[in-house]
Amino acid sequence: MDTPDKPILRTLAGESVWPPPMWLMRQAGRYLPEYREVRAQAGDFIALCTNPELAAEVTLQPLRRYGFDAAILFSDILMVPWAMGQPLRFAEGEGPLLEPVRDAASIGALRVTGVAERAAPIFETVARVRALLDVQHQRSALIGFAGSPWTVACYMVEGRGGGEFAQARRLAYSDPALFGRLIRSLTDATAEYLLGQVEAGAEVLMLFDSWAGLLPPAQFRRWVIEPTAELVRRLRKRLPAGFPIIGFPRLAGPLLVEYAQRTGVQAVGLDTAMDPRWAAANLPPNLALQGNLDPQALVSGGPALEAEARALLAALRGRPFIFNLGHGIVPPTPPEHVAALVRLVRTG
Ligand code: 1CP
């Protein structure tokens, strides 16, 4: 059963809860010694994501330490292409490597049906985390997630991260019919994947569109806004009314306004570069805003961290607001800086 008084769920329903609920993107990860221990035990990263016992453990580690208002499923946006049958591995120090899909044959060979069956261990992680939250962290909600079609397609076409996704951006121009086919397959697979997470106990969904900001406006509308709007429509057909969905089109700039209007999400994530005062002035007052402390300020700590965090709180006071970073925690972050930030935000 949902506990209606979870602060993050009230915020996502449009209420201004103060002090604001908080969690941090990549809150489970290499900056935590207890994560590194489990990671070493699991073997490779995919083995960790598909081991429900270990994945549930690392999902909960940051809640035990910091009492965050949300747990985010420990998995990765690339588990959707993996579930569609695209060969994937995570090379130490190099990030994800996929066998690129750039032609009709490889894009046509991707599986859309059967994604939920392959993702079953991930749904099992969701179920375990939810059961543990219900007993041990009753004020915290469980966030399920996926990458948005555009960002996941970037990795699928390029075969790797670390650059500017030139191949993916070129394919979107040179063969929009083929690229559109990839986006549609991904939209179908992602809808199944997210609905499976909700069925297993996720209370919020977040769509990560980390590379949305690489596109000029017309391409942004076509490959970010339209597929996200379609995905949200698909989800809403099968979810309870008002089910909270957070969209994070990173580096969207002023296109964030159109994104929020046309996709129908309840909340948007603000990236590090976004001025929170501009966002507050230009987005509807009942839309929750999430963000956007610079992850590097958290590495630095001290008075600079304090000043940045206080400025962010002041900018968004009185709105539905979820305190977070503008992008994920980076591995050199000292865990005690996170503890200091939590104390600061909790005292408003
Ligand atoms: O060595 C390790 O332990 C692997 C590092 C790692 C981790 C901890 C990767 C590889 N993924 C993750 C977990 C992860 N990824 C989560 C878990 C929940 C949490 O937030 O705690 C989430 C939500 C993601 C989402 C994700 N993966 C995004 C979107 C957010 C973002 O950071 O922009 C992206 C772009 C990825 C791809 C990915 N997976 C891993 C890496 C190193 C990358 C980035 C590759 C690149 O482009 O350089």
Residues whose N, C-alpha, C, O or C-beta is under 5 A from the ligand:
A	BS01	1CP	L24 M25 R26 Q27 A28 G29 F45 I72 L73 F74 S75 D76 I77 G95 P96 G161 G162 F208 S210 G328
